[in-house]
Amino acid sequence: MQSFEFIRPTDPGAAIAAAAQSKTAQQGADVRFMGGGTTLIDLMKLNVETPSRVLDINRLPLDKIEPTSDGGLKIGATVRNSDLAYHATVQRVYPVLSQAILQGASAQIRNMATVAGNLLQRTRCVYFRDTAMACNKRGPGSGCPAITGHNRTLAILGASEHCIATNPSDMCVAMAALEASIYIQGPKGARTVAFGDFHLLPGNTPHRETVLEPGDLITHVTLPPPVGGSKQFYLKLRDRASYEFALASAAVVLTIANGNITRARIALGGVGTKPWRSPEAEAALTGKPPNDATFRQAAEAAMHGAKPQSENGFKIELAKRCLTHALRMAATS
């Protein structure tokens, strides 16, 4: 780990001003905000992240969970994952989010990890985490050895010739299905970003993972008011039952009336380069009866355009079965 300057800003404005003093063009790579540090510190130890300045934001007033005026929920950037998962309103009204968080990491990590940190969680691709290997995320233009190498756990949706790394977050899959909004303050002012627009596809610039610019600080996330009578479920399939990342996961939010699905929101994890919202699956469900034939049709639609690599072709069928079962569980809940 390289030496770095450690600062504890006392207010969001001071944090943004300190972060905006980035010395590199690569998305402020030499300055990092720190909440729980559960990912950042790991990557600093590996010299994957080498910031010269770390800003501890835990003293900023960003740790509250509060109702919004329209009946939704406001979640501060430094809210701990455990606090969010066990919050009474989240468990009652947004159970898919609680379920997703509780299937991620370990209890100890969830007690430290923050909402904003989870939004920015970086891939577990072994090539990204090994500085002896080339990686377009770490060194743009250096190559992506995963494409011809070990890629069993990597993406089949949203990949490019420059990167096939998978987004590892469980929380983000649920937030994609719930259509969350992310609030950002930065040197250019405040703005709101729809959840689906926050994470970027790798394309030709895999080192740019989000729309954040140098100095930008996530302040909170909001969830829209719940749809009455919605049925929700999160299912995660993985190599082992504890402390493991998804091979495939599905977050499902359904509304059923008069024997048909009237509204569907579907997001997938473990298979995409970003938390993967599937409008194709949603369209296949809407107006149809909630039965296995409909669910399988939606799963087929969700995998449209999937491009497996040498070791991860099994993910196509696994993701289909994952989504089919999640839909079945949601519909019968």
C-alpha positions in Angstrom: 0.0 0.0 0.0 1.3 3.4 -0.9 1.3 6.4 1.5 -1.7 8.8 1.2 -3.2 11.8 2.9 -6.1 11.1 5.2 -8.7 13.9 5.6 -12.0 14.0 7.6 -14.1 16.8 6.1 -16.7 18.4 8.4 -19.4 19.1 5.8 -20.3 18.0 2.2 -19.0 21.3 0.7 -15.5 20.8 2.2 -15.5 17.2 1.1 -16.3 18.2 -2.5 -13.8 20.9 -2.5 -11.0 18.6 -1.3 -12.0 15.9 -3.8 -12.1 18.3 -6.7 -8.4 18.8 -6.4 -7.7 15.7 -8.5 -4.3 15.5 -10.2 -5.3 12.9 -12.8 -7.7 12.9 -15.7 -8.9 9.3 -15.0 -12.1 10.2 -13.1 -10.3 11.6 -10.0 -8.4 8.4 -9.5 -6.0 9.9 -7.0 -8.8 11.0 -4.6 -11.3 8.6 -3.0 -14.2 9.1 -0.6 -14.3 6.4 2.1 -17.3 5.2 4.0 -16.9 1.7 5.4 -13.8 1.0 3.4 -14.7 -2.6 2.9 -13.8 -2.5 -0.8 -11.4 0.5 -1.0 -9.0 -0.7 1.6 -8.8 -4.2 0.0 -7.9 -2.6 -3.3 -5.4 -0.2 -1.8 -3.6 -3.2 -0.2 -3.4 -4.8 -3.6 -2.2 -1.5 -5.2 -5.2 -1.6 -7.5 -6.4 1.6 -6.0 -3.6 4.1 -5.3 -5.2 7.3 -4.2 -2.9 10.1 -2.8 -5.9 11.5 -0.8 -8.6 9.6 1.1 -11.5 11.6 2.4 -13.4 10.0 5.3 -17.0 11.0 4.9 -18.4 9.2 8.0 -18.8 12.5 10.0 -21.0 14.0 7.3 -24.8 14.1 8.0 -25.5 11.4 5.4 -26.5 8.5 7.6 -30.3 8.8 7.9 -33.2 6.8 6.4 -36.3 9.0 6.1 -39.7 9.1 4.3 -40.0 11.4 1.4 -42.9 13.8 0.9 -44.4 11.7 -1.9 -44.4 8.5 0.2 -41.0 7.1 -1.0 -37.8 6.6 1.0 -34.6 8.7 1.3 -31.5 6.7 2.1 -28.3 8.5 3.1 -25.0 7.7 1.4 -23.3 6.4 4.6 -26.2 4.3 5.8 -24.8 0.9 6.7 -26.0 -2.1 4.7 -27.2 -3.9 7.8 -29.2 -0.8 9.0 -30.9 -0.6 5.6 -31.7 -4.3 5.3 -33.3 -4.4 8.8 -35.1 -1.1 8.6 -38.8 -1.7 9.3 -40.0 0.2 6.2 -37.6 -1.5 3.9 -38.6 -4.9 5.2 -42.3 -4.2 4.9 -42.5 -2.1 1.7 -39.3 -2.9 -0.2 -38.6 -6.5 0.8 -36.6 -7.2 -2.4 -34.0 -4.7 -1.2 -33.7 -6.2 2.2 -33.5 -9.7 0.8 -30.8 -8.7 -1.7 -28.6 -7.0 0.9 -28.8 -9.9 3.4 -27.6 -12.3 0.7 -24.5 -10.2 0.1 -21.1 -10.5 1.9 -21.0 -11.4 5.6 -22.7 -9.9 8.6 -19.5 -8.2 9.7 -19.0 -6.6 6.2 -22.7 -5.5 6.0 -22.3 -3.8 9.4 -19.5 -1.6 7.9 -20.4 -1.3 4.2 -22.3 1.8 3.1 -25.0 2.5 0.5 -22.8 4.7 -1.6 -19.9 2.3 -1.3 -22.1 -0.5 -2.6 -23.1 1.6 -5.6 -19.4 2.0 -6.4 -18.4 -1.6 -5.6 -15.8 -2.7 -8.2 -15.6 -6.0 -10.0 -14.1 -9.1 -8.6 -12.5 -10.1 -11.9 -9.2 -11.8 -11.0 -7.3 -9.9 -13.7 -8.5 -6.5 -12.4 -7.3 -7.4 -8.9 -3.9 -8.6 -10.0 -1.6 -5.8 -10.9 0.8 -8.2 -12.6 -1.8 -8.7 -15.3 -3.1 -6.5 -18.0 -6.5 -4.9 -17.4 -8.3 -2.2 -19.4 -10.0 -1.0 -16.2 -6.7 -0.4 -14.5 -4.6 0.6 -17.5 -6.7 1.7 -20.5 -5.4 0.1 -23.7 -3.5 -2.7 -21.9 -5.9 -5.4 -22.9 -8.4 -7.8 -21.4 -6.9 -11.2 -20.8 -10.2 -12.5 -19.3 -11.6 -12.8 -22.8 -9.3 -15.7 -23.6 -8.6 -16.6 -20.0 -10.5 -17.4 -16.8 -14.0 -16.0 -17.3 -16.3 -18.4 -15.6 -17.8 -15.8 -13.3 -17.8 -12.9 -15.8 -20.4 -11.1 -17.8 -22.6 -12.4 -20.7 -24.6 -9.2 -21.1 -23.2 -5.7 -21.8 -19.7 -6.8 -22.5 -17.4 -5.4 -25.1 -14.1 -6.4 -26.8 -12.4 -4.4 -24.1 -14.0 -5.7 -20.9 -16.2 -8.6 -19.7 -16.0 -7.9 -16.0 -19.2 -8.4 -14.0 -20.7 -5.9 -11.6 -20.7 -7.7 -8.2 -23.4 -5.9 -6.2 -26.6 -7.5 -4.9 -28.0 -4.3 -3.5 -27.8 -2.6 -6.9 -29.8 -5.3 -8.6 -32.7 -4.7 -6.2 -32.4 -0.9 -6.6 -32.5 -1.2 -10.4 -35.7 -3.2 -10.1 -37.1 -0.6 -7.7 -36.2 2.3 -10.0 -34.2 4.2 -7.5 -32.7 7.6 -8.1 -29.2 8.7 -7.1 -28.5 12.3 -5.8 -25.1 13.8 -6.4 -23.4 17.0 -5.4 -20.2 18.2 -7.1 -18.2 21.2 -8.2 -20.8 21.9 -10.8 -23.7 21.7 -8.5 -26.3 19.1 -7.6 -28.0 16.7 -9.9 -30.2 13.5 -9.9 -29.4 10.4 -11.9 -31.9 7.6 -12.6 -30.5 4.4 -11.4 -30.3 2.8 -14.8 -28.2 5.7 -16.1 -25.7 5.7 -13.3 -23.5 2.7 -14.2 -21.9 2.7 -17.6 -21.3 -0.1 -20.1 -17.6 -0.8 -20.7 -17.7 0.0 -24.5 -14.3 1.5 -25.4 -13.8 3.1 -21.9 -14.1 0.3 -19.3 -12.1 2.4 -16.8 -15.2 4.7 -16.6 -17.7 2.7 -14.6 -20.2 5.4 -13.5 -21.3 8.9 -14.5 -19.4 10.5 -11.6 -16.9 13.2 -12.3 -13.9 14.3 -10.2 -15.2 15.8 -6.9 -18.7 14.3 -7.2 -20.2 13.1 -3.9 -23.2 10.8 -3.7 -25.4 12.2 -0.9 -28.4 9.9 -0.9 -30.6 7.6 -2.9 -34.4 7.7 -3.1 -36.9 4.9 -3.7 -40.2 5.9 -5.3 -43.5 5.3 -3.5 -44.4 1.6 -3.5 -47.0 0.3 -6.0 -49.9 -1.0 -4.0 -50.1 -4.8 -3.8 -46.7 -5.4 -5.5 -45.0 -8.8 -5.0 -41.3 -8.8 -4.6 -38.5 -11.4 -4.4 -34.7 -11.7 -4.8 -33.0 -14.9 -5.7 -29.3 -15.4 -5.8 -27.5 -18.5 -7.2 -23.8 -19.0 -6.2 -21.2 -21.6 -5.7 -21.7 -21.7 -2.0 -24.3 -20.4 0.4 -22.2 -17.9 2.3 -19.9 -15.0 1.4 -20.0 -15.6 -2.3 -20.8 -13.5 -5.3 -23.7 -14.3 -7.6 -23.3 -16.5 -10.7 -26.8 -15.3 -11.5 -29.4 -13.4 -9.5 -32.8 -11.9 -10.1 -34.8 -9.1 -8.5 -38.5 -9.2 -9.3 -41.3 -6.7 -8.6 -44.7 -7.7 -9.9 -48.2 -6.4 -9.7 -51.0 -8.8 -10.5 -54.7 -7.9 -11.0 -57.6 -9.9 -12.5 -55.5 -12.9 -13.2 -52.8 -11.1 -15.2 -49.5 -9.3 -14.6 -50.2 -5.6 -14.9 -46.7 -4.3 -14.1 -43.3 -6.0 -14.0 -39.8 -4.7 -13.0 -37.0 -7.1 -13.6 -33.2 -6.8 -12.9 -30.5 -9.4 -13.0 -27.1 -9.7 -11.3 -24.1 -11.9 -11.8 -24.5 -11.8 -15.6 -24.1 -8.2 -16.6 -21.3 -5.6 -16.7 -23.7 -3.4 -14.8 -26.8 -4.1 -12.7 -28.9 -5.4 -15.5 -32.5 -4.1 -15.9 -34.4 -6.2 -18.5 -37.2 -4.3 -20.3 -37.4 -7.3 -22.6 -38.5 -9.6 -19.7 -40.8 -6.9 -18.4 -42.6 -6.6 -21.8 -42.9 -10.4 -22.0 -44.6 -10.5 -18.6 -47.0 -7.5 -18.9 -50.6 -8.5 -19.7 -49.9 -12.2 -19.3 -51.0 -14.7 -16.7 -48.5 -15.5 -13.9 -47.7 -19.1 -14.9 -44.6 -21.1 -15.7 -45.0 -20.6 -19.5 -45.1 -16.9 -19.1 -42.2 -16.9 -16.7 -40.0 -19.0 -19.0 -40.9 -16.8 -22.0 -39.7 -13.8 -19.9 -36.5 -15.6 -19.0 -35.8 -16.3 -22.7 -36.4 -12.6 -23.5 -34.0 -11.6 -20.7 -31.2 -13.5 -22.2 -31.6 -12.0 -25.7 -28.3 -10.9 -26.9 -26.3 -12.8 -24.3 -22.7 -13.5 -25.5 -21.0 -16.1 -23.4 -17.2 -16.6 -23.3 -15.2 -19.9 -23.2 -16.1 -20.8 -19.6 -19.4 -19.1 -18.8 -21.9 -20.3 -21.3 -23.7 -22.2 -18.5 -24.8 -18.8 -17.2 -27.4 -18.4 -19.9 -29.5 -21.4 -18.8 -28.7 -20.7 -15.1 -30.0 -17.1 -15.4 -33.1 -18.3 -17.2 -33.9 -20.8 -14.4 -33.0 -18.2 -11.7 -35.5 -15.6 -13.2 -38.2 -18.2 -13.7 -38.0 -19.4 -10.1 -37.8 -15.8 -8.7 -41.0 -15.0 -10.7 -42.7 -18.1 -9.4 -41.7 -17.2 -5.8 -42.9 -13.6 -6.2 -46.2 -14.5 -7.7 -47.1 -16.9 -5.0 -45.9 -14.8 -2.1 
